[in-house]
C-alpha cells in the first residue's frame, strides 16, 4: 500500500500514508466520512462470541479516528459444511455490537470459502477539525492505554486447552468490549494522536505512531496493563506467530533495556484482537485524562511518553 501514489484530492484528509486505522474523506466544512474494513478467521469456537469480537474489532477503527459509527456492512466467508445456525449466530453476535455502538447494520456480502471469516465494513462520521490520527504525537505527550495486553498469548493457550473457560472469560470479554466509552470520554480533551492496538501489538502500533509523528517514544514496560496469566504463558513459549513478526518489524529502530525479561518483551509484541486505544495526550492534562478513563475503564494505565526524535523510534525501559 505504501508504494501507491497519494491521492491529489484535497478532501481526502487521511489515507494510507501513515498506516492509520481508517480513511477520512471530507464532505463539508463540518462533516467527514470515516471508513474502514476488517475481518478475520475465528479466534474462539463460540460463533456468537466470534461475531461480537470481530465486529468490535472493526468498529474500533472508527473510534480510533475520533469518529462515531453510523452504518455497517457484514463481510462473511463460510464453508458449505457450516450449519445455518452457526452462520446465524456469527451474524447475531456482530449485530449485537453494531447496535451497541448506536450504528445501523445495512446489509453485507457473503461468499463460500474453505475457512470461516467474518468482519464489517464500517462508515462513521467526524468533524474534520476533530479527526484523530496516529501521526500527531508531540514531544512531552504522555501515552495512555485502555485495555490489557495478552489476548494473543491467552487465545493461543486457550486453543491448546491450557486455559479453562472461566480463565479465558475475562479475555473474551475484553476482546468483545467496544472502545466507545474511551472515545467518548476523551472527546472533552485535546488528544494529539490515537491508534488502536491490534495485530501489530503495542510495539508495532507505537512504532507507527512514532514514525508518523516524527518523534520517538519511551515505553515503561512495567506499567503496561496485562492479563495475569500472560507472562507465565509467554515464559512457556505459548506465543502466536505474529509476535515474532511484530518483534522483527520494530527491531532495527528499537532500544530495549537489558533488564526487561524476555517474556515481557514478547508480551509487548503480542498481536492483539480488538485491543484498547493508545492515546498521546498533553503532559499537563495526562493525569486528569487517565483518571477520567480509569473511572469507567479501570485497566487504563499511563505507559510511556513522547520525546524528540532520537536515534531510535522506540525505547523500552
C-alpha positions in Angstrom: 0.0 0.0 0.0 2.8 2.5 0.8 4.0 2.3 -2.8 0.7 3.6 -4.2 0.5 7.3 -5.2 -1.1 9.6 -2.7 -4.5 10.9 -3.9 -4.4 14.6 -5.0 -8.0 15.1 -3.8 -7.7 17.7 -1.0 -10.8 16.3 0.6 -9.0 13.0 1.5 -7.9 14.0 4.9 -6.4 10.7 5.9 -5.4 7.9 3.5 -2.8 5.1 3.8 0.2 7.4 4.2 0.9 6.6 7.9 -0.8 3.3 8.4 -3.8 4.9 10.1 -6.8 2.9 11.2 -9.3 4.2 8.7 -9.6 6.7 5.9 -11.3 10.1 6.4 -13.0 12.0 3.5 -14.3 15.5 4.0 -17.9 16.1 2.7 -18.5 19.6 4.0 -16.7 22.1 6.3 -18.1 20.3 9.4 -18.7 16.8 8.2 -16.3 14.0 7.1 -16.8 10.3 6.4 -14.6 7.7 8.3 -14.4 4.4 6.5 -12.8 1.1 7.4 -13.0 -2.6 6.7 -11.7 -5.5 8.8 -12.4 -9.3 9.0 -10.6 -12.4 10.1 -11.0 -16.1 10.9 -12.3 -17.3 14.3 -10.1 -17.0 17.4 -12.8 -18.7 19.6 -15.1 -21.6 19.0 -18.3 -19.9 20.1 -19.9 -18.4 17.0 -21.9 -15.6 18.7 -18.8 -14.5 20.6 -16.7 -14.7 17.5 -19.2 -12.3 15.8 -19.1 -9.9 18.7 -15.3 -9.8 18.8 -14.9 -9.4 15.0 -17.4 -6.6 15.0 -15.9 -4.8 18.0 -12.5 -5.0 16.3 -13.8 -3.4 13.1 -15.8 -0.7 14.9 -12.7 0.2 16.9 -11.1 1.7 13.8 -13.8 4.4 13.7 -13.3 5.3 17.4 -9.5 5.5 16.9 -10.1 8.2 14.3 -12.3 10.3 16.6 -15.4 9.2 14.7 -18.9 7.9 15.5 -20.0 4.7 13.7 -23.2 5.1 11.7 -23.6 2.2 9.3 -22.0 -1.3 9.0 -22.0 -4.0 6.3 -21.4 -7.6 7.0 -18.5 -9.5 5.4 -18.8 -13.2 5.8 -16.9 -16.2 4.3 -18.1 -19.7 5.2 -17.7 -23.3 4.1 -20.7 -25.2 2.8 -20.4 -27.5 5.8 -21.1 -24.8 8.3 -24.6 -25.1 9.7 -27.2 -22.3 9.2 -27.5 -22.0 12.9 -23.7 -21.3 13.2 -23.9 -18.7 10.5 -26.9 -17.0 12.1 -25.0 -17.0 15.5 -22.0 -15.2 14.0 -24.1 -12.6 12.3 -26.2 -12.1 15.5 -23.0 -11.5 17.5 -22.0 -8.9 15.0 -25.4 -7.2 15.1 -25.3 -7.1 18.9 -22.1 -4.9 18.7 -23.3 -2.8 15.9 -26.4 -1.9 17.8 -24.4 -1.3 21.0 -22.3 1.2 19.0 -25.5 3.0 18.0 -25.0 2.2 14.4 -27.2 0.5 11.8 -26.5 -2.8 10.1 -27.3 -2.0 6.4 -26.5 -5.2 4.6 -23.4 -7.0 3.5 -21.9 -9.7 1.4 -21.2 -13.5 1.8 -19.2 -15.9 -0.2 -18.3 -19.6 0.3 -14.7 -20.3 1.4 -12.8 -23.1 3.0 -12.4 -21.2 6.3 -14.9 -19.1 8.1 -14.1 -15.4 8.2 -16.2 -12.5 9.5 -16.0 -8.8 9.9 -17.5 -5.5 9.0 -17.1 -2.6 6.6 -18.0 0.4 8.8 -18.8 4.0 7.9 -18.7 6.7 10.6 -18.8 10.5 10.7 -16.4 13.0 12.3 -15.9 16.8 12.4 -12.9 17.4 10.1 -11.5 19.6 12.8 -11.6 16.8 15.4 -10.0 13.9 13.4 -7.6 11.8 15.3 -4.6 10.1 13.6 -1.6 8.2 14.7 0.7 11.0 13.3 0.0 13.8 15.8 2.1 12.9 18.8 4.2 15.7 20.2 7.3 15.7 22.4 6.2 15.9 26.1 3.0 13.9 25.5 2.0 11.1 27.8 0.8 7.8 26.4 -2.3 6.1 27.8 -3.5 2.5 27.1 -7.1 1.5 27.9 -7.1 -2.4 27.6 -4.7 -5.1 28.9 -2.3 -6.9 26.7 -2.0 -10.6 26.2 -5.1 -11.6 24.2 -2.9 -13.3 21.5 -1.0 -15.3 24.1 -4.0 -16.3 26.1 -6.1 -17.2 23.0 -3.2 -19.4 21.9 -3.2 -21.1 25.3 -7.0 -21.5 25.2 -6.9 -23.2 21.9 -4.3 -25.6 23.3 -6.7 -26.3 26.2 -4.3 -24.8 28.7 -6.9 -22.3 30.0 -10.4 -23.2 31.3 -13.5 -21.4 30.1 -13.5 -19.5 33.4 -9.9 -18.4 33.0 -10.5 -17.3 29.4 -13.7 -15.5 30.1 -12.1 -12.1 31.0 -10.0 -12.2 27.8 -13.1 -12.8 25.7 -14.9 -10.0 27.5 -12.1 -7.6 26.8 -12.0 -8.5 23.1 -15.7 -8.1 22.7 -15.8 -4.8 24.5 -16.3 -1.7 22.4 -13.8 1.2 22.6 -16.8 3.5 22.5 -16.6 4.6 26.2 -12.9 5.6 25.9 -13.6 7.5 22.7 -16.5 9.4 24.3 -14.5 10.3 27.5 -11.6 11.8 25.6 -13.8 14.0 23.4 -13.7 16.6 26.1 -9.9 16.8 26.0 -7.2 17.8 23.4 -5.9 14.5 22.2 -2.9 14.7 19.9 -2.8 11.2 18.5 -4.6 7.9 18.7 -4.5 4.4 17.4 -6.0 1.1 18.5 -3.8 -1.8 19.5 -4.5 -4.8 17.2 -2.4 -7.1 15.0 0.9 -5.3 15.2 0.9 -5.4 19.0 1.8 -2.5 21.3 5.3 -2.3 19.8 4.2 -2.2 16.2 1.5 0.4 16.7 3.6 2.6 19.0 6.4 2.3 16.3 4.0 3.6 13.6 2.8 6.4 15.9 6.4 7.5 16.4 7.3 7.2 12.8 4.3 9.0 11.5 4.6 11.8 14.1 8.4 12.4 13.6 9.1 11.6 17.2 10.5 8.9 19.4 8.5 7.0 22.1 9.6 5.7 25.5 7.6 2.8 26.8 7.5 1.9 30.5 7.2 -1.8 30.3 6.3 -2.4 33.9 3.3 0.0 33.7 1.7 -1.8 30.7 -1.6 -3.4 31.7 -1.7 -7.1 31.1 -3.7 -10.2 31.9 -2.2 -12.1 34.9 -1.5 -15.3 33.1 0.1 -13.7 30.1 3.7 -13.6 31.4 3.8 -17.2 32.7 2.4 -18.4 29.4 4.9 -16.4 27.4 7.6 -17.9 29.5 6.3 -21.3 28.4 6.7 -20.2 24.8 3.0 -20.0 24.0 3.3 -17.2 21.5 1.3 -16.6 18.4 3.3 -16.5 15.2 2.5 -12.8 14.8 4.5 -11.9 17.9 7.7 -12.9 16.2 6.9 -10.9 13.1 6.0 -7.9 15.2 9.3 -8.1 17.1 11.2 -8.3 13.9 9.3 -5.4 12.4 10.5 -2.9 15.1 13.8 -4.5 16.0 16.2 -2.3 13.9 14.8 1.0 15.3 14.1 -0.1 18.9 16.2 0.1 22.0 15.4 -2.3 24.8 16.7 -2.0 28.4 18.7 -5.2 29.1 16.8 -5.6 32.4 13.5 -6.4 30.6 12.7 -10.1 30.8 12.3 -12.0 27.5 8.7 -12.9 28.3 7.8 -9.2 28.8 9.3 -8.3 25.5 7.3 -11.0 23.9 4.1 -9.6 25.5 4.7 -6.2 24.1 4.9 -7.7 20.6 1.8 -9.9 21.2 -0.7 -9.3 18.4 -4.0 -8.2 19.9 -7.5 -8.8 18.8 -9.8 -5.8 19.4 -7.3 -4.2 21.8 -7.5 -0.9 23.6 -6.9 2.6 22.4 -3.4 4.2 22.7 -3.7 8.0 23.2 -1.0 10.6 23.1 -2.2 13.4 25.4 -0.7 16.7 26.6 1.6 16.3 29.6 -0.3 18.8 31.7 -3.6 17.0 31.3 -2.3 13.4 31.2 -3.1 12.7 34.9 -6.6 14.0 34.7 -7.4 12.2 31.4 -6.0 9.0 32.9 -8.2 9.3 36.0 -11.3 10.0 33.9 -10.7 6.9 31.8 -10.0 4.8 34.9 -13.4 5.7 36.4 -15.1 3.7 33.6 -12.1 1.6 32.3 -10.0 0.5 35.3 -7.4 -1.2 33.1 -6.2 2.2 31.8 -2.6 3.0 32.5 -0.1 5.7 31.7 2.5 3.6 29.9 5.0 6.0 28.3 5.9 9.4 26.9 6.8 11.1 23.7 10.2 12.6 23.2 12.1 14.4 20.4 13.3 12.1 17.6 16.3 10.1 18.7 18.5 7.5 17.0 15.7 5.0 17.8 12.0 5.2 17.3 11.1 3.1 20.4 12.9 3.0 23.7 11.5 0.3 26.0 12.5 0.6 29.7 
